[in-house]
Amino acid sequence: MNKAYENKLNHNKILHLANIVGRILLKNGAETYRVENAITKICSHYGLHVNAFSTMTCIISSTRTSSGEIFSSVERIYSRTTNLEKIHNLNNLIKSIKTMNYNDFFSMVILINKSKSYSKTITLLAHCGGAAFFSPLFNGDVYDFVGAIIGGFFIFWTNYLTTFLKVNNFFATTMGGAICSISSYFLFKIGFLNNISVSLISSLMLLVPGMAFTNSIRDLIAGDLVSGISRGVEAIMIATSLAIGSGFALYTLMEIFGDKI
């Protein structure tokens, strides 16, 4: 294998590795500036000067050799979730990149990417507990507390089903909002709740796009206007779909039963 071919292979391997890290970060909720910084740090460690550009759905990075030859790598992002543990582990790994060779670093990246999230049981408990402990913040009583637990339970299974079916995120949020309204309404109808407001709002808090809105502000402050505006629009659309789902379900039930709440 001649030296020129080895250099080309190395350039492509390094860009590929850097973009894999960027893709994992972006898919798990990282800001675009963090993705670009990670790609730059990895390439710089291996002696490459790279230009990286990231949006919510795509990562593009390229480098130019001393002879003027250009190498580039593109990663398309089709789905996103939130896993701060993976982001944290990758950030720590990048900080310690000087202590390991290419193969070890690549193996650790793959290992982090394949690491499993919390179990279904823990995630279910987190949904129920997260919704329930919002109710005291809205001056809810013990019945609202239990009603929020039930709402969180249904949200978990709604999210689980829509994720399994690979349903569009906005439709999934609309369904989650509708399920929250239906759950709280029927608890009210059987006399368990005095009103549906607290338990409903507490459950809906699980679906509020706080992460998307926060990352939108962070991207805008960092100067990434395209990603910042895109995330902001995404947060607004999620909030709108949530309002439509819960409002439509509640209005329909009130019309059917002739109630005024």
C-alpha positions as CSV (number, residue, x, y, z in Angstrom):
1,M,0.0,0.0,0.0
2,N,1.6,3.3,-1.1
3,K,1.8,6.4,1.1
4,A,-0.7,8.5,-0.8
5,Y,-3.3,5.8,-0.5
6,E,-2.7,5.5,3.2
7,N,-3.1,9.2,3.7
8,K,-6.4,9.1,1.8
9,L,-7.6,6.2,3.9
10,N,-6.6,8.0,7.1
11,H,-8.4,11.2,6.1
12,N,-11.6,9.3,5.3
13,K,-11.4,7.2,8.5
14,I,-10.9,10.3,10.7
15,L,-13.8,12.2,9.1
16,H,-16.0,9.2,9.3
17,L,-15.2,8.7,13.0
18,A,-15.8,12.4,13.7
19,N,-19.2,12.5,11.9
20,I,-20.3,9.3,13.7
21,V,-19.7,11.1,17.0
22,G,-21.5,14.1,15.8
23,R,-24.5,12.0,14.6
24,I,-24.8,10.3,18.0
25,L,-24.6,13.7,19.8
26,L,-27.2,15.2,17.5
27,K,-29.6,12.3,17.6
28,N,-29.6,12.4,21.4
29,G,-30.4,16.0,21.9
30,A,-27.1,17.9,21.7
31,E,-26.9,21.5,20.5
32,T,-25.5,22.0,17.0
33,Y,-22.6,24.0,18.2
34,R,-21.6,21.2,20.6
35,V,-21.7,18.8,17.6
36,E,-19.5,21.0,15.5
37,N,-17.0,21.5,18.4
38,A,-16.8,17.7,18.9
39,I,-16.0,17.1,15.2
40,T,-13.4,19.8,15.2
41,K,-11.7,18.5,18.4
42,I,-11.5,15.0,17.1
43,C,-10.1,16.0,13.7
44,S,-7.7,18.4,15.3
45,H,-6.3,15.6,17.5
46,Y,-5.5,13.6,14.4
47,G,-3.9,16.6,12.6
48,L,-6.8,17.6,10.3
49,H,-8.1,21.1,10.0
50,V,-11.8,20.5,9.4
51,N,-14.8,22.7,8.6
52,A,-17.9,21.3,10.2
53,F,-21.5,22.4,9.6
54,S,-24.5,20.9,11.4
55,T,-28.2,21.5,11.3
56,M,-31.0,19.5,13.1
57,T,-31.1,17.0,10.2
58,C,-27.7,16.9,8.7
59,I,-23.9,17.0,9.4
60,I,-21.4,18.1,6.8
61,S,-17.6,18.1,7.4
62,S,-14.8,18.6,5.0
63,T,-11.0,19.0,5.1
64,R,-8.4,20.1,2.6
65,T,-4.9,18.4,2.4
66,S,-1.7,20.3,1.9
67,S,-1.8,19.3,-1.7
68,G,-5.3,20.8,-2.1
69,E,-7.3,17.6,-2.2
70,I,-10.6,17.8,-0.5
71,F,-12.2,15.1,1.7
72,S,-15.8,15.3,2.9
73,S,-18.3,13.3,4.9
74,V,-22.1,13.7,5.3
75,E,-24.4,12.2,7.9
76,R,-28.2,12.5,7.6
77,I,-30.3,12.5,10.8
78,Y,-33.7,11.0,10.4
79,S,-34.9,10.9,14.1
80,R,-33.9,12.5,17.4
81,T,-34.5,11.7,21.0
82,T,-33.1,12.9,24.3
83,N,-30.4,10.9,26.1
84,L,-28.2,13.2,28.1
85,E,-26.2,10.3,29.5
86,K,-24.8,9.5,26.0
87,I,-24.0,13.1,25.4
88,H,-22.2,13.3,28.8
89,N,-20.2,10.1,28.1
90,L,-19.1,11.2,24.6
91,N,-18.0,14.6,26.0
92,N,-15.9,12.9,28.6
93,L,-14.5,10.5,25.9
94,I,-13.5,13.4,23.7
95,K,-11.7,15.0,26.6
96,S,-9.6,11.9,27.1
97,I,-8.9,11.3,23.4
98,K,-5.2,11.9,23.9
99,T,-4.9,8.9,26.1
100,M,-6.0,6.3,23.5
101,N,-5.3,5.4,19.9
102,Y,-7.8,5.5,17.0
103,N,-9.1,1.9,17.3
104,D,-9.6,2.2,21.1
105,F,-11.5,5.5,20.6
106,F,-13.6,4.1,17.8
107,S,-14.5,1.1,19.9
108,M,-15.5,3.3,22.9
109,V,-17.7,5.4,20.6
110,I,-19.5,2.3,19.3
111,L,-19.9,1.0,22.9
112,I,-21.5,4.3,24.0
113,N,-23.8,4.3,21.0
114,K,-25.0,0.8,21.7
115,S,-25.5,1.4,25.5
116,K,-29.0,0.8,26.5
117,S,-31.2,3.5,28.1
118,Y,-33.2,2.9,31.3
119,S,-35.4,-0.1,31.4
120,K,-39.1,0.0,30.6
121,T,-40.1,-0.3,34.2
122,I,-37.9,2.6,35.3
123,T,-39.1,4.7,32.4
124,L,-42.7,4.0,33.4
125,L,-42.0,5.0,37.0
126,A,-40.3,8.1,35.8
127,H,-43.4,9.1,33.7
128,C,-45.8,8.4,36.6
129,G,-43.6,10.2,39.2
130,G,-42.7,13.1,37.0
131,A,-46.4,13.8,36.3
132,A,-47.4,13.3,39.9
133,F,-44.9,15.6,41.4
134,F,-46.0,18.5,39.2
135,S,-49.4,18.5,40.8
136,P,-48.2,20.0,44.1
137,L,-46.7,22.8,42.1
138,F,-50.2,23.6,40.8
139,N,-51.8,23.4,44.3
140,G,-53.3,20.0,43.7
141,D,-54.5,17.6,46.4
142,V,-53.9,13.9,46.8
143,Y,-56.6,13.0,44.3
144,D,-54.9,15.2,41.6
145,F,-51.6,13.5,42.6
146,V,-53.1,10.1,41.8
147,G,-54.8,11.4,38.7
148,A,-51.5,12.7,37.4
149,I,-49.9,9.3,38.0
150,I,-52.6,7.7,35.9
151,G,-52.1,10.3,33.2
152,G,-48.3,9.6,33.2
153,F,-49.0,5.9,32.9
154,F,-51.1,6.4,29.8
155,I,-48.5,8.8,28.3
156,F,-45.8,6.3,28.7
157,W,-47.7,3.6,26.8
158,T,-48.8,6.1,24.2
159,N,-45.1,7.1,23.6
160,Y,-44.1,3.5,23.6
161,L,-46.6,2.5,21.0
162,T,-46.0,5.5,18.7
163,T,-42.2,4.9,18.9
164,F,-42.7,1.2,18.1
165,L,-44.9,2.2,15.1
166,K,-42.4,5.0,14.1
167,V,-45.2,7.5,14.1
168,N,-44.5,11.2,13.3
169,N,-43.5,13.1,16.4
170,F,-46.2,15.7,16.1
171,F,-48.9,13.2,15.7
172,A,-47.5,11.3,18.7
173,T,-47.7,14.5,20.8
174,T,-51.2,15.1,19.6
175,M,-52.2,11.6,20.7
176,G,-50.5,12.1,24.0
177,G,-52.4,15.3,24.7
178,A,-55.7,13.6,23.7
179,I,-55.0,10.6,26.0
180,C,-54.2,13.0,28.9
181,S,-57.6,14.8,28.5
182,I,-59.5,11.6,28.2
183,S,-57.9,10.1,31.3
184,S,-58.5,13.2,33.5
185,Y,-62.0,13.6,32.1
186,F,-63.2,10.1,33.0
187,L,-61.6,10.4,36.5
188,F,-63.7,13.5,36.9
189,K,-66.9,11.8,35.5
190,I,-66.6,9.0,38.1
191,G,-66.2,11.5,40.9
192,F,-62.6,10.8,41.7
193,L,-61.5,14.4,40.8
194,N,-63.2,17.6,41.7
195,N,-61.9,19.2,38.5
196,I,-59.7,18.0,35.7
197,S,-57.4,21.0,35.5
198,V,-54.5,20.1,37.8
199,S,-54.2,16.4,36.9
200,L,-54.4,17.3,33.2
201,I,-51.8,20.0,33.3
202,S,-49.5,17.9,35.4
203,S,-49.7,15.1,32.9
204,L,-49.2,17.4,29.9
205,M,-46.0,18.8,31.4
206,L,-44.3,15.5,30.4
207,L,-44.9,16.5,26.7
208,V,-44.0,20.1,26.9
209,P,-41.0,20.7,24.5
210,G,-38.8,22.3,27.1
211,M,-35.6,20.7,25.8
212,A,-36.2,21.8,22.2
213,F,-37.0,25.4,23.3
214,T,-33.8,25.5,25.6
215,N,-31.6,24.2,22.8
216,S,-33.1,26.7,20.4
217,I,-32.1,29.6,22.7
218,R,-28.6,28.1,23.2
219,D,-28.1,27.7,19.4
220,L,-29.3,31.2,18.8
221,I,-26.9,32.6,21.4
222,A,-24.1,30.6,19.9
223,G,-24.8,32.2,16.5
224,D,-26.3,29.1,14.8
225,L,-29.3,30.9,13.5
226,V,-30.5,28.1,11.1
227,S,-30.6,25.5,13.9
228,G,-31.9,27.9,16.5
229,I,-34.8,29.0,14.4
230,S,-35.5,25.4,13.3
231,R,-35.6,24.2,16.9
232,G,-37.8,27.1,17.9
233,V,-40.3,26.3,15.2
234,E,-40.2,22.6,16.2
235,A,-41.0,23.6,19.8
236,I,-43.9,25.8,18.7
237,M,-45.3,23.0,16.5
238,I,-45.0,20.4,19.3
239,A,-46.7,22.8,21.7
240,T,-49.4,23.5,19.1
241,S,-50.0,19.8,18.4
242,L,-50.2,19.2,22.2
243,A,-52.8,21.9,22.6
244,I,-54.8,20.7,19.6
245,G,-54.8,17.1,20.9
246,S,-55.9,17.9,24.5
247,G,-58.3,20.6,23.5
248,F,-60.0,18.7,20.8
249,A,-60.4,15.6,23.0
250,L,-61.8,17.6,25.9
251,Y,-64.1,19.6,23.7
252,T,-65.5,16.5,22.1
253,L,-66.1,14.7,25.4
254,M,-67.8,17.8,26.8
255,E,-70.1,18.0,23.8
256,I,-70.9,14.3,24.0
257,F,-71.8,14.4,27.8
258,G,-73.1,17.9,27.8
259,D,-70.8,19.1,30.6
260,K,-69.3,22.5,31.4
261,I,-66.1,22.3,33.3
